[in-house]
Amino acid sequence: MARKDAASKITLKVTTGVGADGKTLYKNRTISGIAPSLTDADALTVGRGFAGLQKHGLSLVTRTDTAVLED
């Protein structure tokens, strides 16, 4: 089996405020085009770096990898 067209993206979950019900409000910011060969630790560092450019506080960094699988 072979993998091709592998890609990664990082999603930042940022805190945008508090709702009328007192619950925290969140929004997602997605950064595409991340090298799939990047280690998870480096991906977290990149995510935190992008989060530092946001006016909202960072809650969570997630990574999503995709690839086409062929025989």
N, C-alpha and C positions, 0 to 999 in steps of 0.2 A: 504494500500500500504506500502511496506517495501523498505528500502534502504539497499543495501549491497555492499561490495567491494568499499566503498567510498575511494577516494584518492584526494590529492591536489598537485599542483605544483606551483612554483613561477617562473615567467619569468622576467629577468632583461633586459631592453633595454638600451644598453650602446652606448655612442658616441665614434666612432673609428677614426674620422678625418673629413676632408672636401674634397669633390670631386673636380675635375677640373672645374665643373660648379658652384662651390661655395656653394653647398648644403651640409648639415651635413650628414655624413655617420653613420649608426647604425648597430649593430649586437645584436642578442638576445642570452642570456645565460639562460638555464632552469635548475632549481633545482627540482628534483622529490622527492617523498617520504615524503612530508610535511604532518603532521597530519591534517586531515580534521577538527578536533576539535579546531585547533588553531584559535584564534580571528584574525580579519582582521588587527588590530593594531599590534599584535604580528607578523603576517606574514610580514607586512611592515618592522618591526624591523629586522626580519631575512633577508629579501631581502636587506636591507641597509647594514647589516653586511657582507653578501656575496659580495655586490658591493664594499665594502671597500677592498676586496682582489683582485679586478680587477685593471689593470693598466689604464683602460678606465673609463671615467666619467659616472655616472648613469644619465639616462634620465627619466626612468619610471619603476615602479614595478607593475606587474599584477599577479593576482592569478586566477588559473583555478581549479574548483572543478568538479569531475566526480563521478558518482555512478550508480550502476545497480538498476533499479526500478522493483519491482515484486509485484504481487497481493498477 
